[in-house]
């Protein structure tokens, strides 16, 4: 089993505060990365896709049924 350092309370608080600062920076960077992902441009679908469904073959625009976005 891994041995862990055992330190006085004030050293533990200092180590915990340093860790918390790193953790907060990581959270900020993760939020920035997620925002950048959401800001990526969209790509127009130009290929003709046809799907087999219970009602027969349907195109991609048919699946959207007049909506601009499809959530699957």
mmCIF file as Biopython writes it, N, C-alpha, C and O atoms, coordinates in Angstrom:
data_model
#
loop_
_atom_site.group_PDB
_atom_site.id
_atom_site.type_symbol
_atom_site.label_atom_id
_atom_site.label_alt_id
_atom_site.label_comp_id
_atom_site.label_asym_id
_atom_site.label_entity_id
_atom_site.label_seq_id
_atom_site.pdbx_PDB_ins_code
_atom_site.Cartn_x
_atom_site.Cartn_y
_atom_site.Cartn_z
_atom_site.occupancy
_atom_site.B_iso_or_equiv
_atom_site.auth_seq_id
_atom_site.auth_asym_id
_atom_site.pdbx_PDB_model_num
ATOM 1   N N  . UNK A ? 1  ? 0.837   -1.180 0.000   1.0 0.0 1  A 1 
ATOM 2   C CA . UNK A ? 1  ? 0.000   0.000  0.000   1.0 0.0 1  A 1 
ATOM 3   C C  . UNK A ? 1  ? 0.880   1.241  0.000   1.0 0.0 1  A 1 
ATOM 4   O O  . UNK A ? 1  ? 1.954   1.247  0.601   1.0 0.0 1  A 1 
ATOM 5   N N  . UNK A ? 2  ? 0.423   2.294  -0.677  1.0 0.0 2  A 1 
ATOM 6   C CA . UNK A ? 2  ? 1.196   3.531  -0.778  1.0 0.0 2  A 1 
ATOM 7   C C  . UNK A ? 2  ? 1.241   4.240  0.562   1.0 0.0 2  A 1 
ATOM 8   O O  . UNK A ? 2  ? 0.232   4.369  1.254   1.0 0.0 2  A 1 
ATOM 9   N N  . UNK A ? 3  ? 2.430   4.694  0.908   1.0 0.0 3  A 1 
ATOM 10  C CA . UNK A ? 3  ? 2.605   5.453  2.149   1.0 0.0 3  A 1 
ATOM 11  C C  . UNK A ? 3  ? 2.296   6.926  1.873   1.0 0.0 3  A 1 
ATOM 12  O O  . UNK A ? 3  ? 2.791   7.497  0.901   1.0 0.0 3  A 1 
ATOM 13  N N  . UNK A ? 4  ? 1.493   7.522  2.710   1.0 0.0 4  A 1 
ATOM 14  C CA . UNK A ? 4  ? 1.175   8.944  2.584   1.0 0.0 4  A 1 
ATOM 15  C C  . UNK A ? 4  ? 1.874   9.716  3.682   1.0 0.0 4  A 1 
ATOM 16  O O  . UNK A ? 4  ? 2.076   9.224  4.792   1.0 0.0 4  A 1 
ATOM 17  N N  . UNK A ? 5  ? 2.240   10.948 3.338   1.0 0.0 5  A 1 
ATOM 18  C CA . UNK A ? 5  ? 2.876   11.811 4.332   1.0 0.0 5  A 1 
ATOM 19  C C  . UNK A ? 5  ? 1.854   12.195 5.393   1.0 0.0 5  A 1 
ATOM 20  O O  . UNK A ? 5  ? 0.688   12.445 5.088   1.0 0.0 5  A 1 
ATOM 21  N N  . UNK A ? 6  ? 2.293   12.237 6.609   1.0 0.0 6  A 1 
ATOM 22  C CA . UNK A ? 6  ? 1.465   12.702 7.725   1.0 0.0 6  A 1 
ATOM 23  C C  . UNK A ? 6  ? 2.116   13.987 8.212   1.0 0.0 6  A 1 
ATOM 24  O O  . UNK A ? 6  ? 3.275   13.991 8.628   1.0 0.0 6  A 1 
ATOM 25  N N  . UNK A ? 7  ? 1.353   15.087 8.154   1.0 0.0 7  A 1 
ATOM 26  C CA . UNK A ? 7  ? 1.919   16.400 8.449   1.0 0.0 7  A 1 
ATOM 27  C C  . UNK A ? 7  ? 1.058   17.122 9.470   1.0 0.0 7  A 1 
ATOM 28  O O  . UNK A ? 7  ? -0.087  16.733 9.701   1.0 0.0 7  A 1 
ATOM 29  N N  . UNK A ? 8  ? 1.587   18.153 10.076  1.0 0.0 8  A 1 
ATOM 30  C CA . UNK A ? 8  ? 0.784   18.975 10.990  1.0 0.0 8  A 1 
ATOM 31  C C  . UNK A ? 8  ? -0.332  19.691 10.225  1.0 0.0 8  A 1 
ATOM 32  O O  . UNK A ? 8  ? -0.285  19.821 9.001   1.0 0.0 8  A 1 
ATOM 33  N N  . UNK A ? 9  ? -1.322  20.145 10.966  1.0 0.0 9  A 1 
ATOM 34  C CA . UNK A ? 9  ? -2.502  20.768 10.370  1.0 0.0 9  A 1 
ATOM 35  C C  . UNK A ? 9  ? -2.152  21.937 9.451   1.0 0.0 9  A 1 
ATOM 36  O O  . UNK A ? 9  ? -2.694  22.035 8.350   1.0 0.0 9  A 1 
ATOM 37  N N  . UNK A ? 10 ? -1.253  22.827 9.885   1.0 0.0 10 A 1 
ATOM 38  C CA . UNK A ? 10 ? -0.943  24.011 9.077   1.0 0.0 10 A 1 
ATOM 39  C C  . UNK A ? 10 ? -0.320  23.623 7.736   1.0 0.0 10 A 1 
ATOM 40  O O  . UNK A ? 10 ? -0.579  24.287 6.732   1.0 0.0 10 A 1 
ATOM 41  N N  . UNK A ? 11 ? 0.496   22.560 7.692   1.0 0.0 11 A 1 
ATOM 42  C CA . UNK A ? 11 ? 1.062   22.086 6.424   1.0 0.0 11 A 1 
ATOM 43  C C  . UNK A ? 11 ? -0.038  21.487 5.545   1.0 0.0 11 A 1 
ATOM 44  O O  . UNK A ? 11 ? -0.040  21.664 4.326   1.0 0.0 11 A 1 
ATOM 45  N N  . UNK A ? 12 ? -0.968  20.778 6.180   1.0 0.0 12 A 1 
ATOM 46  C CA . UNK A ? 12 ? -2.071  20.198 5.421   1.0 0.0 12 A 1 
ATOM 47  C C  . UNK A ? 12 ? -2.918  21.295 4.783   1.0 0.0 12 A 1 
ATOM 48  O O  . UNK A ? 12 ? -3.291  21.192 3.614   1.0 0.0 12 A 1 
ATOM 49  N N  . UNK A ? 13 ? -3.225  22.354 5.554   1.0 0.0 13 A 1 
ATOM 50  C CA . UNK A ? 13 ? -4.027  23.461 5.042   1.0 0.0 13 A 1 
ATOM 51  C C  . UNK A ? 13 ? -3.308  24.114 3.867   1.0 0.0 13 A 1 
ATOM 52  O O  . UNK A ? 13 ? -3.939  24.428 2.858   1.0 0.0 13 A 1 
ATOM 53  N N  . UNK A ? 14 ? -2.020  24.321 3.980   1.0 0.0 14 A 1 
ATOM 54  C CA . UNK A ? 14 ? -1.243  24.929 2.898   1.0 0.0 14 A 1 
ATOM 55  C C  . UNK A ? 14 ? -1.287  24.042 1.647   1.0 0.0 14 A 1 
ATOM 56  O O  . UNK A ? 14 ? -1.487  24.542 0.540   1.0 0.0 14 A 1 
ATOM 57  N N  . UNK A ? 15 ? -1.103  22.748 1.818   1.0 0.0 15 A 1 
ATOM 58  C CA . UNK A ? 15 ? -1.155  21.819 0.682   1.0 0.0 15 A 1 
ATOM 59  C C  . UNK A ? 15 ? -2.549  21.789 0.072   1.0 0.0 15 A 1 
ATOM 60  O O  . UNK A ? 15 ? -2.694  21.750 -1.150  1.0 0.0 15 A 1 
ATOM 61  N N  . UNK A ? 16 ? -3.563  21.808 0.908   1.0 0.0 16 A 1 
ATOM 62  C CA . UNK A ? 16 ? -4.949  21.774 0.426   1.0 0.0 16 A 1 
ATOM 63  C C  . UNK A ? 16 ? -5.284  23.038 -0.341  1.0 0.0 16 A 1 
ATOM 64  O O  . UNK A ? 16 ? -5.967  22.965 -1.363  1.0 0.0 16 A 1 
ATOM 65  N N  . UNK A ? 17 ? -4.828  24.191 0.116   1.0 0.0 17 A 1 
ATOM 66  C CA . UNK A ? 17 ? -5.072  25.451 -0.576  1.0 0.0 17 A 1 
ATOM 67  C C  . UNK A ? 17 ? -4.377  25.477 -1.934  1.0 0.0 17 A 1 
ATOM 68  O O  . UNK A ? 17 ? -4.940  25.968 -2.912  1.0 0.0 17 A 1 
ATOM 69  N N  . UNK A ? 18 ? -3.160  24.950 -1.995  1.0 0.0 18 A 1 
ATOM 70  C CA . UNK A ? 18 ? -2.434  24.878 -3.262  1.0 0.0 18 A 1 
ATOM 71  C C  . UNK A ? 18 ? -3.173  23.960 -4.240  1.0 0.0 18 A 1 
ATOM 72  O O  . UNK A ? 18 ? -3.295  24.274 -5.424  1.0 0.0 18 A 1 
ATOM 73  N N  . UNK A ? 19 ? -3.663  22.827 -3.735  1.0 0.0 19 A 1 
ATOM 74  C CA . UNK A ? 19 ? -4.421  21.912 -4.573  1.0 0.0 19 A 1 
ATOM 75  C C  . UNK A ? 19 ? -5.707  22.562 -5.066  1.0 0.0 19 A 1 
ATOM 76  O O  . UNK A ? 19 ? -6.060  22.430 -6.238  1.0 0.0 19 A 1 
ATOM 77  N N  . UNK A ? 20 ? -6.405  23.261 -4.181  1.0 0.0 20 A 1 
ATOM 78  C CA . UNK A ? 20 ? -7.654  23.926 -4.537  1.0 0.0 20 A 1 
ATOM 79  C C  . UNK A ? 20 ? -7.425  24.960 -5.637  1.0 0.0 20 A 1 
ATOM 80  O O  . UNK A ? 20 ? -8.254  25.094 -6.538  1.0 0.0 20 A 1 
ATOM 81  N N  . UNK A ? 21 ? -6.326  25.683 -5.576  1.0 0.0 21 A 1 
ATOM 82  C CA . UNK A ? 21 ? -6.008  26.660 -6.617  1.0 0.0 21 A 1 
ATOM 83  C C  . UNK A ? 21 ? -5.830  25.960 -7.963  1.0 0.0 21 A 1 
ATOM 84  O O  . UNK A ? 21 ? -6.333  26.442 -8.978  1.0 0.0 21 A 1 
ATOM 85  N N  . UNK A ? 22 ? -5.124  24.835 -7.984  1.0 0.0 22 A 1 
ATOM 86  C CA . UNK A ? 22 ? -4.951  24.064 -9.226  1.0 0.0 22 A 1 
ATOM 87  C C  . UNK A ? 22 ? -6.294  23.532 -9.724  1.0 0.0 22 A 1 
ATOM 88  O O  . UNK A ? 22 ? -6.567  23.537 -10.924 1.0 0.0 22 A 1 
ATOM 89  N N  . UNK A ? 23 ? -7.124  23.076 -8.793  1.0 0.0 23 A 1 
ATOM 90  C CA . UNK A ? 23 ? -8.422  22.519 -9.153  1.0 0.0 23 A 1 
ATOM 91  C C  . UNK A ? 23 ? -9.333  23.598 -9.762  1.0 0.0 23 A 1 
ATOM 92  O O  . UNK A ? 23 ? -10.038 23.339 -10.737 1.0 0.0 23 A 1 
ATOM 93  N N  . UNK A ? 24 ? -9.312  24.786 -9.191  1.0 0.0 24 A 1 
ATOM 94  C CA . UNK A ? 24 ? -10.119 25.886 -9.717  1.0 0.0 24 A 1 
ATOM 95  C C  . UNK A ? 24 ? -9.642  26.300 -11.103 1.0 0.0 24 A 1 
ATOM 96  O O  . UNK A ? 24 ? -10.463 26.604 -11.968 1.0 0.0 24 A 1 
ATOM 97  N N  . UNK A ? 25 ? -8.337  26.317 -11.329 1.0 0.0 25 A 1 
ATOM 98  C CA . UNK A ? 25 ? -7.781  26.651 -12.643 1.0 0.0 25 A 1 
ATOM 99  C C  . UNK A ? 25 ? -8.204  25.604 -13.671 1.0 0.0 25 A 1 
ATOM 100 O O  . UNK A ? 25 ? -8.566  25.946 -14.797 1.0 0.0 25 A 1 
ATOM 101 N N  . UNK A ? 26 ? -8.158  24.338 -13.287 1.0 0.0 26 A 1 
ATOM 102 C CA . UNK A ? 26 ? -8.603  23.262 -14.172 1.0 0.0 26 A 1 
ATOM 103 C C  . UNK A ? 26 ? -10.075 23.433 -14.535 1.0 0.0 26 A 1 
ATOM 104 O O  . UNK A ? 26 ? -10.447 23.264 -15.696 1.0 0.0 26 A 1 
ATOM 105 N N  . UNK A ? 27 ? -10.909 23.764 -13.561 1.0 0.0 27 A 1 
ATOM 106 C CA . UNK A ? 27 ? -12.337 23.966 -13.808 1.0 0.0 27 A 1 
ATOM 107 C C  . UNK A ? 27 ? -12.548 25.125 -14.772 1.0 0.0 27 A 1 
ATOM 108 O O  . UNK A ? 27 ? -13.385 25.032 -15.670 1.0 0.0 27 A 1 
ATOM 109 N N  . UNK A ? 28 ? -11.809 26.207 -14.603 1.0 0.0 28 A 1 
ATOM 110 C CA . UNK A ? 28 ? -11.916 27.360 -15.499 1.0 0.0 28 A 1 
ATOM 111 C C  . UNK A ? 28 ? -11.499 26.976 -16.916 1.0 0.0 28 A 1 
ATOM 112 O O  . UNK A ? 28 ? -12.169 27.338 -17.883 1.0 0.0 28 A 1 
ATOM 113 N N  . UNK A ? 29 ? -10.396 26.245 -17.037 1.0 0.0 29 A 1 
ATOM 114 C CA . UNK A ? 29 ? -9.928  25.822 -18.359 1.0 0.0 29 A 1 
ATOM 115 C C  . UNK A ? 29 ? -10.935 24.881 -19.023 1.0 0.0 29 A 1 
ATOM 116 O O  . UNK A ? 29 ? -11.167 24.967 -20.229 1.0 0.0 29 A 1 
ATOM 117 N N  . UNK A ? 30 ? -11.531 23.984 -18.236 1.0 0.0 30 A 1 
ATOM 118 C CA . UNK A ? 30 ? -12.525 23.064 -18.789 1.0 0.0 30 A 1 
ATOM 119 C C  . UNK A ? 30 ? -13.743 23.842 -19.289 1.0 0.0 30 A 1 
ATOM 120 O O  . UNK A ? 30 ? -14.286 23.520 -20.345 1.0 0.0 30 A 1 
ATOM 121 N N  . UNK A ? 31 ? -14.175 24.854 -18.548 1.0 0.0 31 A 1 
ATOM 122 C CA . UNK A ? 31 ? -15.304 25.683 -18.972 1.0 0.0 31 A 1 
ATOM 123 C C  . UNK A ? 31 ? -14.958 26.450 -20.246 1.0 0.0 31 A 1 
ATOM 124 O O  . UNK A ? 31 ? -15.790 26.561 -21.147 1.0 0.0 31 A 1 
ATOM 125 N N  . UNK A ? 32 ? -13.741 26.978 -20.326 1.0 0.0 32 A 1 
ATOM 126 C CA . UNK A ? 32 ? -13.302 27.692 -21.533 1.0 0.0 32 A 1 
ATOM 127 C C  . UNK A ? 32 ? -13.281 26.757 -22.738 1.0 0.0 32 A 1 
ATOM 128 O O  . UNK A ? 32 ? -13.703 27.140 -23.829 1.0 0.0 32 A 1 
ATOM 129 N N  . UNK A ? 33 ? -12.797 25.546 -22.545 1.0 0.0 33 A 1 
ATOM 130 C CA . UNK A ? 33 ? -12.747 24.569 -23.619 1.0 0.0 33 A 1 
ATOM 131 C C  . UNK A ? 33 ? -14.152 24.186 -24.078 1.0 0.0 33 A 1 
ATOM 132 O O  . UNK A ? 33 ? -14.398 24.065 -25.278 1.0 0.0 33 A 1 
ATOM 133 N N  . UNK A ? 34 ? -15.061 23.997 -23.153 1.0 0.0 34 A 1 
ATOM 134 C CA . UNK A ? 34 ? -16.441 23.665 -23.505 1.0 0.0 34 A 1 
ATOM 135 C C  . UNK A ? 34 ? -17.089 24.817 -24.279 1.0 0.0 34 A 1 
ATOM 136 O O  . UNK A ? 34 ? -17.841 24.578 -25.224 1.0 0.0 34 A 1 
ATOM 137 N N  . UNK A ? 35 ? -16.809 26.041 -23.892 1.0 0.0 35 A 1 
ATOM 138 C CA . UNK A ? 35 ? -17.357 27.199 -24.608 1.0 0.0 35 A 1 
ATOM 139 C C  . UNK A ? 35 ? -16.785 27.271 -26.021 1.0 0.0 35 A 1 
ATOM 140 O O  . UNK A ? 35 ? -17.504 27.588 -26.968 1.0 0.0 35 A 1 
ATOM 141 N N  . UNK A ? 36 ? -15.505 26.979 -26.162 1.0 0.0 36 A 1 
ATOM 142 C CA . UNK A ? 36 ? -14.883 26.981 -27.491 1.0 0.0 36 A 1 
ATOM 143 C C  . UNK A ? 36 ? -15.486 25.882 -28.366 1.0 0.0 36 A 1 
ATOM 144 O O  . UNK A ? 36 ? -15.666 26.079 -29.567 1.0 0.0 36 A 1 
ATOM 145 N N  . UNK A ? 37 ? -15.797 24.729 -27.775 1.0 0.0 37 A 1 
ATOM 146 C CA . UNK A ? 37 ? -16.431 23.643 -28.532 1.0 0.0 37 A 1 
ATOM 147 C C  . UNK A ? 37 ? -17.805 24.075 -29.025 1.0 0.0 37 A 1 
ATOM 148 O O  . UNK A ? 37 ? -18.160 23.828 -30.178 1.0 0.0 37 A 1 
ATOM 149 N N  . UNK A ? 38 ? -18.581 24.720 -28.154 1.0 0.0 38 A 1 
ATOM 150 C CA . UNK A ? 38 ? -19.913 25.179 -28.543 1.0 0.0 38 A 1 
ATOM 151 C C  . UNK A ? 38 ? -19.850 26.266 -29.614 1.0 0.0 38 A 1 
ATOM 152 O O  . UNK A ? 38 ? -20.786 26.413 -30.400 1.0 0.0 38 A 1 
ATOM 153 N N  . UNK A ? 39 ? -18.751 27.032 -29.652 1.0 0.0 39 A 1 
ATOM 154 C CA . UNK A ? 39 ? -18.599 28.126 -30.612 1.0 0.0 39 A 1 
ATOM 155 C C  . UNK A ? 39 ? -18.091 27.653 -31.973 1.0 0.0 39 A 1 
ATOM 156 O O  . UNK A ? 39 ? -18.030 28.443 -32.915 1.0 0.0 39 A 1 
ATOM 157 N N  . UNK A ? 40 ? -17.729 26.384 -32.087 1.0 0.0 40 A 1 
ATOM 158 C CA . UNK A ? 40 ? -17.262 25.891 -33.382 1.0 0.0 40 A 1 
ATOM 159 C C  . UNK A ? 40 ? -18.341 26.106 -34.435 1.0 0.0 40 A 1 
ATOM 160 O O  . UNK A ? 40 ? -19.531 25.994 -34.140 1.0 0.0 40 A 1 
ATOM 161 N N  . UNK A ? 41 ? -17.927 26.415 -35.668 1.0 0.0 41 A 1 
ATOM 162 C CA . UNK A ? 41 ? -18.933 26.602 -36.714 1.0 0.0 41 A 1 
ATOM 163 C C  . UNK A ? 41 ? -19.610 25.286 -37.069 1.0 0.0 41 A 1 
ATOM 164 O O  . UNK A ? 41 ? -19.055 24.206 -36.860 1.0 0.0 41 A 1 
ATOM 165 N N  . UNK A ? 42 ? -20.807 25.396 -37.603 1.0 0.0 42 A 1 
ATOM 166 C CA . UNK A ? 42 ? -21.545 24.217 -38.048 1.0 0.0 42 A 1 
ATOM 167 C C  . UNK A ? 42 ? -21.182 23.940 -39.507 1.0 0.0 42 A 1 
ATOM 168 O O  . UNK A ? 42 ? -20.653 24.808 -40.201 1.0 0.0 42 A 1 
ATOM 169 N N  . UNK A ? 43 ? -21.465 22.759 -39.946 1.0 0.0 43 A 1 
ATOM 170 C CA . UNK A ? 43 ? -21.204 22.393 -41.329 1.0 0.0 43 A 1 
ATOM 171 C C  . UNK A ? 43 ? -22.524 22.077 -42.014 1.0 0.0 43 A 1 
ATOM 172 O O  . UNK A ? 43 ? -23.353 21.338 -41.482 1.0 0.0 43 A 1 
ATOM 173 N N  . UNK A ? 44 ? -22.710 22.642 -43.194 1.0 0.0 44 A 1 
ATOM 174 C CA . UNK A ? 44 ? -23.928 22.364 -43.960 1.0 0.0 44 A 1 
ATOM 175 C C  . UNK A ? 44 ? -23.884 20.927 -44.470 1.0 0.0 44 A 1 
ATOM 176 O O  . UNK A ? 44 ? -22.852 20.466 -44.958 1.0 0.0 44 A 1 
ATOM 177 N N  . UNK A ? 45 ? -24.999 20.230 -44.356 1.0 0.0 45 A 1 
ATOM 178 C CA . UNK A ? 45 ? -25.099 18.867 -44.880 1.0 0.0 45 A 1 
ATOM 179 C C  . UNK A ? 45 ? -25.570 18.976 -46.321 1.0 0.0 45 A 1 
ATOM 180 O O  . UNK A ? 45 ? -26.693 19.402 -46.590 1.0 0.0 45 A 1 
ATOM 181 N N  . UNK A ? 46 ? -24.697 18.586 -47.244 1.0 0.0 46 A 1 
ATOM 182 C CA . UNK A ? 46 ? -25.033 18.691 -48.665 1.0 0.0 46 A 1 
ATOM 183 C C  . UNK A ? 46 ? -25.267 17.323 -49.304 1.0 0.0 46 A 1 
ATOM 184 O O  . UNK A ? 46 ? -25.856 17.236 -50.382 1.0 0.0 46 A 1 
ATOM 185 N N  . UNK A ? 47 ? -24.815 16.264 -48.653 1.0 0.0 47 A 1 
ATOM 186 C CA . UNK A ? 47 ? -24.994 14.919 -49.191 1.0 0.0 47 A 1 
ATOM 187 C C  . UNK A ? 47 ? -26.456 14.495 -49.007 1.0 0.0 47 A 1 
ATOM 188 O O  . UNK A ? 47 ? -27.081 14.818 -47.997 1.0 0.0 47 A 1 
ATOM 189 N N  . UNK A ? 48 ? -26.982 13.781 -49.977 1.0 0.0 48 A 1 
ATOM 190 C CA . UNK A ? 48 ? -28.351 13.277 -49.893 1.0 0.0 48 A 1 
ATOM 191 C C  . UNK A ? 48 ? -28.366 11.965 -49.112 1.0 0.0 48 A 1 
ATOM 192 O O  . UNK A ? 48 ? -27.888 10.943 -49.604 1.0 0.0 48 A 1 
ATOM 193 N N  . UNK A ? 49 ? -28.905 11.989 -47.915 1.0 0.0 49 A 1 
ATOM 194 C CA . UNK A ? 49 ? -29.027 10.796 -47.080 1.0 0.0 49 A 1 
ATOM 195 C C  . UNK A ? 49 ? -30.458 10.276 -47.176 1.0 0.0 49 A 1 
ATOM 196 O O  . UNK A ? 49 ? -31.409 11.057 -47.162 1.0 0.0 49 A 1 
ATOM 197 N N  . UNK A ? 50 ? -30.606 8.963  -47.273 1.0 0.0 50 A 1 
ATOM 198 C CA . UNK A ? 50 ? -31.923 8.342  -47.294 1.0 0.0 50 A 1 
ATOM 199 C C  . UNK A ? 50 ? -31.935 7.250  -46.234 1.0 0.0 50 A 1 
ATOM 200 O O  . UNK A ? 50 ? -31.003 6.451  -46.142 1.0 0.0 50 A 1 
ATOM 201 N N  . UNK A ? 51 ? -33.002 7.223  -45.431 1.0 0.0 51 A 1 
ATOM 202 C CA . UNK A ? 51 ? -33.116 6.291  -44.313 1.0 0.0 51 A 1 
ATOM 203 C C  . UNK A ? 51 ? -34.342 5.414  -44.495 1.0 0.0 51 A 1 
ATOM 204 O O  . UNK A ? 51 ? -35.382 5.862  -44.978 1.0 0.0 51 A 1 
ATOM 205 N N  . UNK A ? 52 ? -34.197 4.146  -44.097 1.0 0.0 52 A 1 
ATOM 206 C CA . UNK A ? 52 ? -35.328 3.228  -44.109 1.0 0.0 52 A 1 
ATOM 207 C C  . UNK A ? 52 ? -36.007 3.288  -42.752 1.0 0.0 52 A 1 
ATOM 208 O O  . UNK A ? 52 ? -35.355 3.111  -41.723 1.0 0.0 52 A 1 
ATOM 209 N N  . UNK A ? 53 ? -37.290 3.532  -42.742 1.0 0.0 53 A 1 
ATOM 210 C CA . UNK A ? 53 ? -38.033 3.596  -41.495 1.0 0.0 53 A 1 
ATOM 211 C C  . UNK A ? 53 ? -39.320 2.811  -41.601 1.0 0.0 53 A 1 
ATOM 212 O O  . UNK A ? 53 ? -39.587 2.185  -42.627 1.0 0.0 53 A 1 
ATOM 213 N N  . UNK A ? 54 ? -40.113 2.839  -40.559 1.0 0.0 54 A 1 
ATOM 214 C CA . UNK A ? 54 ? -41.375 2.088  -40.560 1.0 0.0 54 A 1 
ATOM 215 C C  . UNK A ? 54 ? -42.323 2.528  -41.680 1.0 0.0 54 A 1 
ATOM 216 O O  . UNK A ? 54 ? -43.126 1.736  -42.172 1.0 0.0 54 A 1 
ATOM 217 N N  . UNK A ? 55 ? -42.219 3.802  -42.074 1.0 0.0 55 A 1 
ATOM 218 C CA . UNK A ? 55 ? -43.082 4.324  -43.137 1.0 0.0 55 A 1 
ATOM 219 C C  . UNK A ? 55 ? -42.420 4.315  -44.499 1.0 0.0 55 A 1 
ATOM 220 O O  . UNK A ? 55 ? -42.928 4.932  -45.436 1.0 0.0 55 A 1 
ATOM 221 N N  . UNK A ? 56 ? -41.300 3.627  -44.628 1.0 0.0 56 A 1 
ATOM 222 C CA . UNK A ? 56 ? -40.578 3.587  -45.900 1.0 0.0 56 A 1 
ATOM 223 C C  . UNK A ? 56 ? -39.348 4.471  -45.874 1.0 0.0 56 A 1 
ATOM 224 O O  . UNK A ? 56 ? -38.868 4.859  -44.809 1.0 0.0 56 A 1 
ATOM 225 N N  . UNK A ? 57 ? -38.842 4.787  -47.059 1.0 0.0 57 A 1 
ATOM 226 C CA . UNK A ? 57 ? -37.628 5.593  -47.172 1.0 0.0 57 A 1 
ATOM 227 C C  . UNK A ? 57 ? -37.954 7.063  -46.915 1.0 0.0 57 A 1 
ATOM 228 O O  . UNK A ? 57 ? -38.964 7.587  -47.386 1.0 0.0 57 A 1 
ATOM 229 N N  . UNK A ? 58 ? -37.063 7.718  -46.150 1.0 0.0 58 A 1 
ATOM 230 C CA . UNK A ? 58 ? -37.236 9.138  -45.851 1.0 0.0 58 A 1 
ATOM 231 C C  . UNK A ? 58 ? -35.902 9.837  -45.993 1.0 0.0 58 A 1 
ATOM 232 O O  . UNK A ? 58 ? -34.865 9.293  -45.613 1.0 0.0 58 A 1 
ATOM 233 N N  . UNK A ? 59 ? -35.922 11.045 -46.541 1.0 0.0 59 A 1 
ATOM 234 C CA . UNK A ? 59 ? -34.701 11.835 -46.675 1.0 0.0 59 A 1 
ATOM 235 C C  . UNK A ? 59 ? -34.404 12.536 -45.349 1.0 0.0 59 A 1 
ATOM 236 O O  . UNK A ? 59 ? -35.234 12.561 -44.441 1.0 0.0 59 A 1 
ATOM 237 N N  . UNK A ? 60 ? -33.209 13.101 -45.261 1.0 0.0 60 A 1 
ATOM 238 C CA . UNK A ? 60 ? -32.844 13.834 -44.048 1.0 0.0 60 A 1 
ATOM 239 C C  . UNK A ? 60 ? -33.785 15.020 -43.806 1.0 0.0 60 A 1 
ATOM 240 O O  . UNK A ? 60 ? -34.223 15.216 -42.673 1.0 0.0 60 A 1 
ATOM 241 N N  . UNK A ? 61 ? -34.113 15.824 -44.842 1.0 0.0 61 A 1 
ATOM 242 C CA . UNK A ? 61 ? -35.078 16.913 -44.597 1.0 0.0 61 A 1 
ATOM 243 C C  . UNK A ? 61 ? -36.441 16.392 -44.143 1.0 0.0 61 A 1 
ATOM 244 O O  . UNK A ? 61 ? -37.124 17.056 -43.362 1.0 0.0 61 A 1 
ATOM 245 N N  . UNK A ? 62 ? -36.848 15.204 -44.625 1.0 0.0 62 A 1 
ATOM 246 C CA . UNK A ? 62 ? -38.114 14.634 -44.172 1.0 0.0 62 A 1 
ATOM 247 C C  . UNK A ? 62 ? -38.077 14.351 -42.668 1.0 0.0 62 A 1 
ATOM 248 O O  . UNK A ? 62 ? -39.067 14.547 -41.963 1.0 0.0 62 A 1 
ATOM 249 N N  . UNK A ? 63 ? -36.930 13.892 -42.196 1.0 0.0 63 A 1 
ATOM 250 C CA . UNK A ? 63 ? -36.800 13.592 -40.768 1.0 0.0 63 A 1 
ATOM 251 C C  . UNK A ? 63 ? -36.898 14.860 -39.928 1.0 0.0 63 A 1 
ATOM 252 O O  . UNK A ? 63 ? -37.407 14.832 -38.807 1.0 0.0 63 A 1 
ATOM 253 N N  . UNK A ? 64 ? -36.411 15.967 -40.470 1.0 0.0 64 A 1 
ATOM 254 C CA . UNK A ? 64 ? -36.474 17.230 -39.743 1.0 0.0 64 A 1 
ATOM 255 C C  . UNK A ? 64 ? -37.894 17.778 -39.703 1.0 0.0 64 A 1 
ATOM 256 O O  . UNK A ? 64 ? -38.240 18.535 -38.797 1.0 0.0 64 A 1 
ATOM 257 N N  . UNK A ? 65 ? -38.705 17.409 -40.661 1.0 0.0 65 A 1 
ATOM 258 C CA . UNK A ? 65 ? -40.128 17.762 -40.682 1.0 0.0 65 A 1 
ATOM 259 C C  . UNK A ? 65 ? -40.345 19.271 -40.491 1.0 0.0 65 A 1 
ATOM 260 O O  . UNK A ? 65 ? -41.207 19.689 -39.718 1.0 0.0 65 A 1 
ATOM 261 N N  . UNK A ? 66 ? -39.546 20.084 -41.210 1.0 0.0 66 A 1 
ATOM 262 C CA . UNK A ? 66 ? -39.709 21.538 -41.140 1.0 0.0 66 A 1 
ATOM 263 C C  . UNK A ? 66 ? -38.914 22.226 -40.053 1.0 0.0 66 A 1 
ATOM 264 O O  . UNK A ? 66 ? -38.902 23.456 -39.996 1.0 0.0 66 A 1 
ATOM 265 N N  . UNK A ? 67 ? -38.249 21.481 -39.191 1.0 0.0 67 A 1 
ATOM 266 C CA . UNK A ? 67 ? -37.441 22.094 -38.128 1.0 0.0 67 A 1 
ATOM 267 C C  . UNK A ? 67 ? -36.001 22.301 -38.618 1.0 0.0 67 A 1 
ATOM 268 O O  . UNK A ? 67 ? -35.559 21.630 -39.551 1.0 0.0 67 A 1 
ATOM 269 N N  . UNK A ? 68 ? -35.284 23.217 -37.995 1.0 0.0 68 A 1 
ATOM 270 C CA . UNK A ? 68 ? -33.903 23.500 -38.412 1.0 0.0 68 A 1 
ATOM 271 C C  . UNK A ? 68 ? -32.888 22.616 -37.709 1.0 0.0 68 A 1 
ATOM 272 O O  . UNK A ? 68 ? -31.741 22.528 -38.148 1.0 0.0 68 A 1 
ATOM 273 N N  . UNK A ? 69 ? -33.291 21.952 -36.616 1.0 0.0 69 A 1 
ATOM 274 C CA . UNK A ? 69 ? -32.383 21.075 -35.883 1.0 0.0 69 A 1 
ATOM 275 C C  . UNK A ? 69 ? -33.123 19.788 -35.525 1.0 0.0 69 A 1 
ATOM 276 O O  . UNK A ? 69 ? -34.325 19.783 -35.258 1.0 0.0 69 A 1 
ATOM 277 N N  . UNK A ? 70 ? -32.358 18.702 -35.531 1.0 0.0 70 A 1 
ATOM 278 C CA . UNK A ? 70 ? -32.918 17.412 -35.168 1.0 0.0 70 A 1 
ATOM 279 C C  . UNK A ? 70 ? -32.175 16.912 -33.930 1.0 0.0 70 A 1 
ATOM 280 O O  . UNK A ? 70 ? -30.946 16.855 -33.927 1.0 0.0 70 A 1 
ATOM 281 N N  . UNK A ? 71 ? -32.903 16.556 -32.896 1.0 0.0 71 A 1 
ATOM 282 C CA . UNK A ? 71 ? -32.298 16.017 -31.683 1.0 0.0 71 A 1 
ATOM 283 C C  . UNK A ? 71 ? -32.585 14.530 -31.641 1.0 0.0 71 A 1 
ATOM 284 O O  . UNK A ? 71 ? -33.736 14.096 -31.687 1.0 0.0 71 A 1 
ATOM 285 N N  . UNK A ? 72 ? -31.521 13.767 -31.553 1.0 0.0 72 A 1 
ATOM 286 C CA . UNK A ? 72 ? -31.673 12.315 -31.537 1.0 0.0 72 A 1 
ATOM 287 C C  . UNK A ? 72 ? -31.374 11.784 -30.155 1.0 0.0 72 A 1 
ATOM 288 O O  . UNK A ? 72 ? -31.445 10.576 -29.928 1.0 0.0 72 A 1 
#
